[in-house]
Amino acid sequence: MTPLEVLNPATEKPIATLERAGIEETDRAVAAARAAYPAWRAVKPADRARLLRRVAALVEEHADGLARLETANVGKPLGDSRWEMGMVADVFHFYAGAVEKHYGDTIPVAGGVDLTFREPLGVVGLIVPWNFPLMLASWKLGPALACGNTVVLKPAELTPLTALRFSELALEAGIPEGVVNVVVGPGSVAGERLIAHPDVAKIGFTGSTEVGRHVMEGAAKTIKRVTLELGGKSANVIFEDADLERAAAAAPGAVFGNAGQDCCARSRILVQKSVYDRFMKLLVDATSKFRVGDPEQEGTDMGPLISADHRRKVAAFVNGTPLFKGKVPDGDGFWFPCTLVAATNEDPVAREEVFGPVAAVIPFTDEEDAVRIANDTPYGLSGSIWTRNGARALRVARALETGVLSINSNSSVRVTTPFGGFKQSGFGRELGMHAMAGYSEVKNVFISTEA
């Protein structure tokens, strides 16, 4: 295969050249993981927990270097990358603690005692996207390793650098060789091989809904377990009784953070008609202050998109005169401005995942109308509700068909709580103790006590 040239999207210049992994290299990684599995599974829970704590400690020790590597490779602001490395460390701290708390049950039955055990799956294939490379990898690595599985991690070809660095840190922490393997290759080759490989027991996948369907089809041939975290088109619902100043100030970060390249992006802003004009003035003012520029400079809010091809895809969604269009730096870099567009929920910009810094602003009349519009999408990953009415907040939260909701906040992710979607946003849960169920099987054992 031709070498892989990794670019910095803020400069369009190469920062690394790597050999691409093909079928043979992927097979070797799976074989290494399979060979390491029996010994890793047999590691005492307390010892496995200590090793995961060492991983967390090394991530903390090297957090600045990892953050700078992520920023150079992805183009996200350095402050965002630092926050993500903090979460990576927190994930491994959490799952180190989860190792000895992943309990089975004893069940009263006639004639004996019934026990359940949580058993690891074996070799797990982890396929992660380019928007949050190491953070999303950690969400899968943490519970997979805590349960006693070995892994083959396939990062996106555009952003493989922190995954490779992490594999070095894992070895330095004392994780045995073969437990964590990284293959850098195209999804059409290395990814497909992981999905088809008979020795891979599960695929943990984060990416587009389109590719997620393909993963499910391929995994069905060997009845692989699958966890899918897919696309989103989340609603940010602003009721007339909300703290409009606070909601407007928070809205830009909820959709333009990471240049909108976020499956949780609140890219449909639903505003009650009675306060639409007032809220839009506040929103435009807040968006105009969102700083787009060099991601390595402190205080930058948004960097470039990941590639020229992706920029063309995003631009195709913006037709006519937008409500607001921000400014971007001159010169090299895959820049795209923060953009607000007026829309109905039938417009492509409101129905399809743009995955860029474009927000569709949609008016609604009342609570029933807001719920109808918010649910009128094939996706169901995240979303926000802004209101001072506690009863309304709970009614709407129960009515929305989405997996992760925030009230008077735009926060989607916490290490200790489950994350995942409804409908075509996928299934299975990451983070929290819920993720442990996705990387283990339940074994039932009956012991007769009859004489």
N, C-alpha and C positions, 0 to 999 in steps of 0.2 A: 504493500500500500504506500501511497505517497505520504510524506511526512505531514504532520498537522502543525500549521502555523497559528499560534494563539495571539490574538490582537488585543490591544487596549482600546476600547470603544471611544474613549475621550480624545485619543490622538490618532487613531486608525493605524498605529504602528505595531509591528510584532514585538511581543515580549517573551516568547518562548517557542521552541520548535520541538515537537515530540513525535515519537513513533506511534502510529495508530495500531491498536489491537484488532486482530481479525479473529476468525473462528478458532484457529489453533491457539492463540494466546488466551482467548476466553476459556477454551477447554482446559488449558493448563491451570488457570485460576480456579475453576470449579474443582479440578482434581486436587489442588492444594487445599481448598476449603474442606473437601470431603475427607481428605487424609487427616486434617487437623481436628475434625469434629469429635471423634470419640474422646480424645484427651480433654478438649475444651468443655465438653458436656460433663465430664467427670470431675472438673475442678470444683472444689468445695465452695458452696455459696459465699461464705465469708471471704474466701480468697478471690473469687471472681469480683466481689464487691470492691475489695481493695484495689484490684487492677483497674477497674473502671474509675475509681477515685483518682488514681495516678494519671489516667488519661485526662480527667477534668483538670487536675493540677497543672499538667503540661500545657493544655490549651490556654489556661489562665496565664502561665508564664510566658507563652509565645503569642499572646493575644494581639499585641500591636503588629507584629510581623504578619500574622495571619490576616488581620484586618487590612493592612496595606496591600497584601497580595490579592485579597478579594476585590478591593477597590480598583486596583490596576486591571484586573481581569474582567470585572463586571461593569465598572463605571459608576458604581453607587457611591454616594458621599462617604467619606471616611468615618464620620460619626455614626452612620448607619451600620457600616461594617464592624465597628467596635462593639456596638450594641449586639450585633448578631454573634460575634465571637463570645460575648458574655453569655448569651443564651446557649451556645454550644456547650460551654463549660457547665452551665446549670443543668442541662439535659443529662450529662454524664454523672453529675453529682446525684441527680434525682434517681436515675436508674441503678446507680450503685446501691442506693438505699432500697430500691424495689426488689433487688435480687432475693433478699431474705423475707420479703413480705408478699410474695406471689404464692398465695396459699391454695391448697386443695380443700376439700370438704369431707366431713364424715356424715353419712346419711343413715338415719334409722331405717332398718329393713327387717323383715321377719327372718329368723333363722340365722342371723349373723350380723356382721358389720360391713358397711359399704364405704369405700374410700375413693376419692378422686385425686389424681396427680396431674400437675401441669408439666407436660413433656415438651422439650424443644422439637422443632420441625426437622432440623438438619442444616443443609446448605440453603441460604436465602439469597436471592438476587435482588439488589436494590438499584433502581434506576431513577435518577434525580435530574431536575431541569437546571437551567442556567440562571434563573433569577435570584435564588437564594442558595447558592451551591453547597456550602458546608453546613449551613444551618438546617436545611431540609434533609441533608444526608444524616445529620446527627439525630433527627427525629426518628429515623429508621434504625440507625446503628445502635443507639442506646438500648431500646427494648429488645432488639434482636440478639445482641450480645448478652444482655442481662438474663435472657431466657436460656442461654446455652447454645445458641445457633452460631455457625460460622457464616461469613458473608462474602459475597462478591459485589462490590460497589461499582456501578458504571455512571460516572458523572457525564454531563453534557459535554460534547466536544468543544463547544465555545468556551467553557469555563471549568477546566479540569484541575487547575493548579492547587487550590486549597485541599482538594481530596487527596492528591498525591502527597502533599505535605503532612496531612493528617495521618496517612498510613505510616509515615516515618515516626511521627510522635507516638502512635499506638505501639510500635515495636519498642521504642525507647521506654515506654511505660511498663513494658513487660508482657504485653499481649503476645502470645506465642505466634511464631511464623505460621502462615496459612489461615489464621483466624480472620484477619481483615485483608482482603485482596481488592485491588483497584485495577480496572481495565479501562483504558481510554481509547474508545473506538466509536465508529458511527452506530447509531441506533439500528440501522438497517442490517448491520452485521453483528456487532457484539451484543446489542440489545436483543436482537432476534434469537441469537444463540442461547442467551440466558433463558429466554421465554420457552424455548423448545427443549432445552437440555433435560434429559431424564433424571439427572442427579440433583437438580434444583427443585426444592420442595415448595418454594413460594416466591412470588414476585411482589415487592413493595414498590409501587410506581407513583410518581408525582409528575404531572404534565397535562397536556391538553386532553379534552374529552374525546376528540377524534382518535388520538393515539391510544387512549385508555380502552376504547372499544377493541382496537386491534390486539392489545395486551390480553384482554379477556378471551378473545377468540383463540389466540395462540396457547394460552394457559389451559384452555379446555381440553386440548389434545392429551395432556398428561395429568389432568385434574389437579393442577397446581392451585394452592391457596393464593389469593390475590387481595391486596389492599390497594385501592385507587383513590388518590386525591387529585381531582381534575379541575376543570375550569369553573369560573364563577362570573356572575353578573350582578353583584350585590347591590341592594337598595339602601340608601341613606335617607330615611323617612323623617321629614321635618314638619311637625305639627304646629299649628298656630300658637299653642300655649308653651312652646319650647323656649328655652333661653337662646334666642336667635343669635345674639352676639357670640356666645360660646360655640353654638353649632356651626356657625359660619367660619369662625376662626379654626375649628378643627377639620372642616371638610376638605381643604386642599391637601393636607397631609394624608387623608384617607384615600385619596384617588391618585395623587401625583407622587406620593412616596415611591421610591424605587422606579421613578419615571413611569408609574402606572403599570409596571411589569409585575403584577401581584394578583394572584387568583382571588385574594380577599378584597381587592380594591372596590370601594363604594362608588362605582362608576355610573350608577343611576341615582341622581339626587332628586328625590320626590319632595316637592314643596307644596304645602296647602295654599290654595289660591288666595285666601284672605290675607296672607303675609308674603306672597310671592315677590312683589316689587321691593318691599323692604329687605327681605332676605337676600335677593339678588344683588342689591347694592353692597350689602355686607360681604357677600361671597366674592364679588368681583374685587373689592378692596383687599380682601385676604389673599386671593389668588395672585394679585399684582405684586404682593410682597414675598411670594414664594421664590426663593433665590435659586436660579438655574446657572450652573457654571462648573468650574474645575472641581471634580469630586475630591481632589486631594487638598483643597483649601478648606480650612475650618469655617463653619457657618454655611456651607453650601447645602441647600435643601434637596436639589435634584441634579443628577448628572445626565449623561446621554442615554439613548437607547442602545441595545446590545449590538446591533449590526445595521448595515445599510439596507439589507433586504427587509428587516423588521420595520425600519423607518418607513419604507414604501407601503407596507401593509397598513401601518397605523394611519398614514396620510390619506389612504383611500377612504377612510371612514368620515373624513371632514369635508362636507360639501356645503357650498353657500357661505354666507357670512356668519361666523361664530359670534356668540354673545361676548366672548373675551378670548383674546389670543395673546399670550405673553411673548417675551423676547428670549432669544438664545444667543450664545456666543458666536462670533464670526470664526471662520477657519475650520480646521479639521475637527472631526468628532461627529458622532451620529446623533445630533441634537434634534429635539422636537419640542415645540413650545407647550406650556400648560394651556389647555383649550377647554372652554365651556361652550356647549352647543344646546340650543333649544330643540326639544325633540318630543315626539310621542313614543309610547312604548312599542309601536309597530315599526319604527325606523331601525335600520341595521345597526346604527351606532348605539341603540338601546337594547337590541336583542342579542347581538354577537359580542364575544369577548374581544375587545379592541387590544387589550394588553399594552396600553400606552397611556400617555397623560392627557386623556380626553374624557370629559365628564358630560353625560347627557342629563339635562335638567328638565324635569317633567312635572307639570302641575297636577294636583288632585283636589277633589272637592271635600271629602269627608273621610272618616275612618274606614268605612266599607270600601270606598274607592281606592284608598291607599293600599289596603290589603290586597285588593284585586290586582292592582298594577304591580305591586311588589312580587306577587306570586305568579304573574303571567310571564314566565320564563322557564326554559328547560333546566336552568341551573338552580342550586340551592346551597351555596356554601356559607356565606356570611351576611352581615348586614347590621344596620344600626337604626334605633328608634329614638327620636328626640321629643320629649314631652315632659311637662311637670306633673301630669296626671298619672299617679301610680297605677290606678285601676286600668286606665287605657294602655299603659306600657305593658302590663301583664297580658291583657286581652290580645293586643297586637302581636306580642312575642309568641303567644301560643298559636296564633293564627298563621304566622309566616312559616312557609315551607323551606326552612333553611337550618343548617346544622349548628351554626355559631352566631349568636346575636349579642349585641351590646346595647344597653339603654343609657342614653346621655353620655356616650363614649363611642369611640371608633376602634377600640382595641379588640383584636380577634384571638390573640395567642397568649397562652400562659403554659409554662412547663407542666404544671400540676393538673391541668384540666383537659378534657378530650377535645380534639379538633378533627373535623371531617364534615362531609356534605350530605345533602339529600339529593334526590333525583339524579340528573346527569353530572352532578359535581362529584360523584363517586360514592364509595362505601368503605366501611371500616373506619377506625379511629386511630389517630396518632396522638401522642403526648398523654400525660397522666398514666394512671394504672390501666386505663382502658386499652392502651397500646400493647400491653403485655399479652392480652388475650389473642391479639392478631399474630403473635410470633410463637404461639404454643398450641399444643393439642391437649384436650382433656382425656385422660385415661381413667376408666372406671374399674375398680377392683373389689370383688365381693369375697369376704372371708367367712366361711361357715363356722358357727359356734355350736352346732348340733353335736351331741355325743355320738 
